[in-house]
Amino acid sequence: MTPDTFREPVSVLVGLGLPVQVKSVMDAYRYLVEWPVSTRDASHSMAINACRAALLGEVEAETVRGLFTAFAEKHDLLAPTIDPVVASRSRRDRDPHIR
């Protein structure tokens, strides 16, 4: 694991609601750079400034992850998480041929 890699990726929605895994400071930075200028706000500014500081070695990747997650949450970009155990049980309940 490189110093800019997140312990756990942040799953955000892009385009037509497709989930993408943001796994590192550089991934978060690229996502934030592409964010439309007209909709940038304080949460965007804090997250992108943290990315820049992390790329210079001034803050830890997990600090960036926290600020990026807060930005994504504020803009309703976090992809819904599905518990694999629940998903597997749900699928089993619908199809008796699945064991």
Secondary structure, 3 states (H helix, E strand, C coil): CCCCEEEEEEEEEECCCEEEEEEEHHHHHHHHHCCCHHHCCHHHHHHHHHHHHHHCCCCCHHHHHHHHHHHHHHCCCECCCCCHHHHHHHHHHHCCCCC
